[in-house]
Amino acid sequence: YYSFKADLIIYGGVHVPKNSFEKEQLLLYVGRLNYDTGLPILLRSLRDNPWKGKVVFCGDGVLKDQASMFGEVVGFRNPIPYLKKAKIVFAGGYLSILEAFAYRCLVIAAYGNPLKRDYFSLSPMVRFIQMVKTSTEVSEKINFSKRKNKFNENKLEQAYQFTKDQSWQKIATIYEEIYKKY
């Protein structure tokens, strides 16, 4: 897409809490409230198949009014208090995904074009997220994710273990090594 080859790809870092949290029937959206983030797909899903718990949108943007029809829009703020409670996170990007994994949330990520599809599918996180393209797929993934089953529990644990290796200290070390190299 960008006509260059990267020497190294870094997906970001995250602080991983040591304790676990009591989860609620909370569906959390983290990201800009805009058309290119997959949010319209989530909103159509919520319209057709309402979530039976609380929905929180942690972000702001042009789709704020539409989002407020389905849940609470809290603006751009620290998502951690919500991540502690959320069962499912609809994430717009890598850092949101990593934070959701750190707090043992199942992750759904939508794509509406080949670039966004590759953004998710070519990352190592693809093994742990539920990628969707349509509102029907969102509804199916939400319904499946609501169930407590071995598959979901295994995905949560694998994602959590993956995230433990994505620390900010590791990112700092990588940057120091690159700096020394050049």
Secondary structure, DSSP 8 states (H G I E B T S, - for coil): --S---S----------SS-----SEEEEES--SGGGTHHHHHHHHHHS--SSEEEEE--STTHHHHHTTSEE--S---HHHHTT-SEEEESSHHHHHHHHHTT-EEEEE-SSHHHHHHHHTSGGGGTEEEESSHHHHHHHHHHHHS--HHHHHHHHHHHHHHHT--HHHHHHHHHHHHHH-
